[in-house]
Every structure is written in C-alpha cells, then in structure tokens.
Amino acid sequence: MSTTELAAWFAPERERFDTACAGLPASARAWWRDMQPRIDAALRREGRAPRLAAALAALPALRATRCVAGPVLRVEGACAPATRAELRSALLALAPWRKGPFELFDVAVDTEWRSELKWGRVAPHLAPLGGRRVLDVGCGNGYYAWRMAAAGAALVLGIDPAVQALAQGVALRRYWQGPAPTLLPLASDALDPRLACFDTVFSMGVTYHRRDPLAHLGELAAALKPGGELLLETLVIAEGGAAVLEPGERYCAMRNVWQVPAPRTVLAWLAACGFIDARLVDLTATSTVEQRRTAWMPGHSLPEFLDPRDARRTREGHPAPLRAVFVARRAAGPL
Ligand SMILES: C[S@@+](CC[C@H](N)C(=O)[O-])C[C@H]1O[C@@H](n2cnc3c(N)ncnc32)[C@H](O)[C@@H]1O
C-alpha cells in the first residue's frame, strides 16, 4: 500500500514530463513510453516507501507567497509556529539531506553540502541555459535542477535511482511556485540514442560511481543532440602522477568509488566517446566548509573522512578529494 502512496507523489512528475514530451521528437516520445515500467519498478522496490510516503503525507498545507531560486532555494509565506514545527519534523523524516541549502517557511534545511559553491564553479562556464532542454543525470534531490530551471531552461529533467533523495525534491515541489524541474527515479543506463534531444546534459558526481566510466560517457552522449553541451564534474587526482587511482575498498569512506582519474585521463575518455572541444574549467579541493555534518545529515562527513594528522590525505591514505569540472560538446553526426 505504501508503495502505491509513494507512487502517487511521483504522478505529477510523470504528468509534467508527459506534457513536455509533446514537443520532443517521436523517438524521444517512444523512449518515454518504454520508461514507464522502469519507473513503476523503481518505486515498487523502494524499501523506505512507508517512511517516505508518511513524511510526504505529513507535510502541512501552506501557501507560498514568494519562491526564490538563489544560493538558498527559499519558499516564503506565512506559517504559524506549530505548523512550522510540523513542517520541520516532516522534512527531518526525509533525512539525510545531502544537497542544498533550502529554506521553507523559515525552516532552514542546512544540508551536508553547500551545493551553491559547486553551482558557482559550474554556472559561469555553461552556454546560457535560457530556452534549452536540460538533463541532470544523478540529480539527487534536485537542488541543481532547480537552479537550472531558474536560469531559464525550457525543460529540466533530473534522473536519479535514489528515490529517498528524489522524495526531498517532491517535498519542495509541494510548495514551489515558479520554474521547476521534473524528477524521476531512473538511472543513466536508461538513456539511449532515441533521446538525442537535450541541449545540455549534466553529470556531476556520478562517473566515479560507475564501474565503466566510458559506458557512462556514452550514455550522456546518447542523450545529447549533436553539438549539445556536456557538463561533467568528477573527483580527480592531481596531474603529474598516475593516470587513474583505483582506490580499492573505500575512498573517503565510500565503498562505490571505482576510479579517480587525472584530468588528462578524463579528456582522453571524452575524446574516445565522441566529444569535442573538451576543456577543464575548474579544479577545486573540497573543503570542510563545503561538506560537513549538520543536524540534517547527522552522519560522518568530510572532517571525519580525512586523516586527522594530515588533511591532504583521506583516512584510507588516498589523496584528499579534488573535484574537476569539464565542458565538452557532442560531435556532429551519429555516435
Ligand atoms: C555524489 S552524488 C552527486 C549528486 C549531485 N549531482 C551533485 O553533484 O551534488 C551522486 C548521485 O548520483 C546518483 N547515481 C549513482 N549512479 C547513478 C546512475 N547510474 N545514474 C544516475 N544517477 C546515479 C546517486 O544516487 C547520487 O544521488
């Protein structure tokens, strides 16, 4: 029953993309029809469905008077103290909150990541998003997808297999008035060449979670129209040493980091996957200002993941996290 309730919360997301699909090529509409059983299955197998559906159902009815998609995604409006307490506890039931920050009716959701810092490193290098069709692969709770919508994109689709993170975006959507993305429980292996209709595709923080990074880049290329722009953000190691670090069991406590490439390796991968004009536009060490434990993500975070005697190393002895942003274009013609 609770999986049905959770699915009901995602119905408006599906309807929104249904409507947007009318303006997409026939091949993309055929892709969308084929996605329906996948989305159904993703929602059906979500083990946390009872908790997520209950938290969404507990969100109080409130009317926004203003929505601001700045560094903090903020919903403003009148809210009595008792209702604010209800809102806070419903939102806390959707924890851990990793990407943000958000503020809803004066409830400040202080997320693990200060994601506005990454957006600040990414946005200046993008072709203007106004009027573009945009895909955010690995969108999490949709923080960046909201920023993309606010930048004037005609369509923003965010996909992520993590239903728990998407449910946070569904909570924000409950109150948000104004340009907003569509968030769907799909992984990048759902992308195929029938899409080829997005003007800009983002993949941020996903490549190193894939065993086969080139297959992932191929999926991103398939979703882009020829000439479209890719924004790829990933962990890297500093140039001057190995081509790729294979961290083994854990990197920064994460079990699912398969490889951390040097920037030159990423550029070679991009060329091998049909991208042109690829360039590294930002290289920034992750700081404990950007990633840290908060009341909304009470587990361990970057300060606990670094070597207490030498912050240039992770607890496992690997180089501390360094993140790179690349921009490239899909070459013209078939892949
Ligand atoms: C490190 S987080 C990055 C989130 C956000 N893009 C950012 O840059 O802050 C990685 C996200 O990618 C998602 N993810 C992992 N594998 C994926 C795949 N194959 N396709 C789409 N998303 C994936 C995870 O569920 C998670 O939300």
The ligand as a MOL file (V3000), in Angstrom:
LIG
                    3D

  0  0  0     0  0            999 V3000
M  V30 BEGIN CTAB
M  V30 COUNTS 27 29 0 0 0
M  V30 BEGIN ATOM
M  V30 1 C 27.7910 12.1800 -5.2450 0
M  V30 2 S 26.0940 12.3020 -5.6020 0 CHG=1
M  V30 3 C 26.0770 13.7410 -6.6590 0
M  V30 4 C 24.7780 14.4680 -6.6210 0
M  V30 5 C 24.7610 15.7840 -7.4270 0
M  V30 6 N 24.7790 15.5190 -8.8480 0
M  V30 7 C 25.9320 16.6350 -7.0430 0
M  V30 8 O 26.7990 16.8720 -7.8950 0
M  V30 9 O 25.9990 17.1030 -5.9250 0 CHG=-1
M  V30 10 C 25.8590 11.0040 -6.7740 0
M  V30 11 C 24.4220 10.8470 -7.2170 0
M  V30 12 O 24.4170 10.0360 -8.3880 0
M  V30 13 C 23.4010 9.0820 -8.2690 0
M  V30 14 N 23.7510 7.9800 -9.1710 0
M  V30 15 C 24.5770 6.9290 -8.9430 0
M  V30 16 N 24.6360 6.1460 -10.0350 0
M  V30 17 C 23.8300 6.7120 -10.9710 0
M  V30 18 C 23.4540 6.3890 -12.2990 0
M  V30 19 N 23.9220 5.3010 -12.8900 0
M  V30 20 N 22.6060 7.1950 -12.9490 0
M  V30 21 C 22.1160 8.3100 -12.3640 0
M  V30 22 N 22.4390 8.6790 -11.1050 0
M  V30 23 C 23.2770 7.8900 -10.4240 0
M  V30 24 C 23.3520 8.7560 -6.7910 0
M  V30 25 O 22.1140 8.1890 -6.4150 0
M  V30 26 C 23.5760 10.1190 -6.1880 0
M  V30 27 O 22.3860 10.8350 -5.9920 0
M  V30 END ATOM
M  V30 BEGIN BOND
M  V30 1 1 1 2
M  V30 2 1 2 3
M  V30 3 1 2 10
M  V30 4 1 3 4
M  V30 5 1 4 5
M  V30 6 1 5 6
M  V30 7 1 5 7
M  V30 8 2 7 8
M  V30 9 1 7 9
M  V30 10 1 10 11
M  V30 11 1 11 12
M  V30 12 1 11 26
M  V30 13 1 12 13
M  V30 14 1 13 14
M  V30 15 1 13 24
M  V30 16 1 14 15
M  V30 17 1 14 23
M  V30 18 2 15 16
M  V30 19 1 16 17
M  V30 20 1 17 18
M  V30 21 2 17 23
M  V30 22 1 18 19
M  V30 23 2 18 20
M  V30 24 1 20 21
M  V30 25 2 21 22
M  V30 26 1 22 23
M  V30 27 1 24 25
M  V30 28 1 24 26
M  V30 29 1 26 27
M  V30 END BOND
M  V30 END CTAB
M  END
